[in-house]
Amino acid sequence: MIRAVAFLLALVAAAGAWAAGPADPTAIVGPGEVLRGQFDQQRILAGLSAPIKSRGRFVLAPGKGLIWRVDAPFEIVTVVTPAGLRQDVSGGETARISADRLPFLRDLFDLLGGSLAGEWPALERRFRLTRDGDAASWTVVLEPLSRDVPGMPFESITLKGGKFVEQVDMAKPNGDRDLLVFTGQAVAAGAPTADEMAAFAGVTQ
């Protein structure tokens, strides 16, 4: 469940991938648009000789939420909205967390909206950002200004990309790491599909 929060933060930075480039940026995902793509993930855990691999798809709709769908090695669907988080494994619900129980989740969603709108100062109030490169090829490192915030699941996130984020390296306090590679990302005009809207609504049902 906490990993989904980290994924949301990674996509916050993904949505604002232009931050290392133009001085007067415009948001990649605007009102009435949806960002979709695929990902490959490697979880590197202390004590394991080989990483745990998975792959899947995501949908990010400003103001509505994030759908993070692992397709292999088995199906896990995590949906995050301003109201909270829901996770289903192989079609059955396994977790549901209200944003009231995990305030950091609501904070991250607010940050998501800020970065989508081009408001990077909202991120900089919570994280130390170190930028390198230009708009075509950049690196951004995010480090929490405070590690005492409940639910903070990592020590740093390193992002690399161009128009979109292409790679994310999330380091956790216990030495574990999540490596994400994003591909096939595209912004589509229009509302989320009926199935996507049903997934968002399912968080509060």
N, C-alpha and C positions, 0 to 999 in steps of 0.2 A: 504493500500500500504506500509506504513512504517512497519507494522507488518511483511511483507515479508522480509524486510531488516533484522529485528531481527532474523527471522528464518534462514536466510542465515548465520548470525554470529553464531547462535547455531550450525549449521552444520559444520561451520569452526572448531569449537572445537570438534564436533563429529568425524570429519575425523582424527583429531589428538589426539584421546582419549588416546593413549599410553603415553601422555606427563608426566603423574604422575608416570610412571613406569621406563622402561629401560633407562639407561644412553646413549645408542646408539640405538635409536629407528629407525624403518623403517616405511615408510608410509603405512597406511592401504589401501588406494586407490591409485594404481599406474597408470602410463600411459597405456591407452588402457583398463581401467577397469571402472566399473560403480557401485556405491553404491545405493541400493534400500531398502526400508523399509516402515513400517507403523507407524502412530502416533495417539495418543489420546491427545486432548488439552482441558484444562479448562482455560477460561478467567475469572479472578476475578476482577470485576469492582467496584469501590467505589460507594456506593449507591444501589447496587443490593444485594439482600439477598442470591441469589444462583448463582453459576458460569454458564457461557455459555459454553456448551460442543460441541465439534466437533471431527471428526475423518477422517483420510484419508491416503494418501500414498505420498512418495517423491522419486525423482530420482536425484542423484548428479553425474555429469559427469565432471571430471577434464578438465578445458580448454573450456568446452562447456556451462555448466550452471546447474541450479537447477530448477526442476519442483516440485512445492508444490501443491498437489491436495487434496482439502477438498471434501470428498464424502458425508458427512452428518453433519448437517441437510439438507444442500443443496450444490450444486456443485459450488466450486470456484477453479479456476486453476490459479496459479501465476507462471510465468516463469521469471527467472532472468538469464541474460547472461552478458558478458562484455559490451554489447551494451546498456543494460538497463533492464527495467522491463515491463511486460505485464500481465494484469489480466483480466480473463474472468469469468463472473458469469452466470451460467445456459446456457452456450454456446454462450453468447454475450459479446463482449469486453466492459469493463467498464473503463479501465485505461491503459495508456501507458506512460512510463517515460524514457526519454533518460538518459544515464549515464552522459551526459554533463550537464543536469539539476540537477542531484543529485550526485555530485562527490563522496560523501561518499559511494555510491553504488559501484563505480568502486574500491574504496579502499578496500571494503570488499571482492570483488571478487579477488583482488590481494592477500589478506590475505588468502583466501580460497586456492588458488593455493600454497601458501607458506606452509600452514599447511599440505596439502596433500603430499607435497614433504618432510615433516619432518623438515621444517624451522621455528621452534617455536620462534626464535628471532624476526621474522617479526611481530608476535602477540605481543611480549613483548615491541616492540617499540610504540605500541598504547594502550596497556592494562596492568594493574597490575594483574599478575597471582598468585594466592595462591593455592598451591597443597597440598593434604593430601592423605594418603593411599598408595597402591601399584598398580601394573599393573592389578591385579585381581579384586580389588575393590578400587575405587579412587573417589576423589572429587576435582574439579577445580573451582575456583571462578575468574571471569573476571570482572574487574572494569576499565572503561575508564580513561586513564591518564588525558584527558581533556574532559570536558562536553560541551565545546564551539564549537565542530565540528558540522556543519550543518547536520541534519538528524540523529544525535545520539539519538536513541529512548529509551534508558534504562539507569538505574543507575548501575545495576550489573546483571550478569548471573551466576548462580550456576549450575554446571553440575555434574552428578554422573553416574558411569558406570564401565565397565570392558574392554573387547575388543572393544566394541562400547559404545557410550553414551547411557544411558538408561533413564535418567530423566533430564529435563532442567527446571529451575525456573528463569524466566526473570522478574526482578523488574523494574518498570517504575517510572519516577520522580513524577508522580501524585498519586502514591500509587497503581495503577493497577498492576496486575501480570498476566503472562501467564505461565501455567504449562504444560509441554509436557512430555509424556511418549512414548519412541520409542520401537518398537518391530519388530521382523521378519527381522532384518537387514542382508543383505548379499552382498558380493562383487562378481560381475560377470565379467569374462574376455570378451573382445570384445567391439565393438562400441555400442552406444545407438541404440534402435530400430528405425525403420523408423518413427513411430509416435512420438517418443521422439525427433528425429532430426527435424521433422517438427515443433514441439512446440518451439524448440530453434530458428529455422529460423523465426518463426512468430513474434518474438520480434522486428525485424527490417523491417518487411513487411509493 
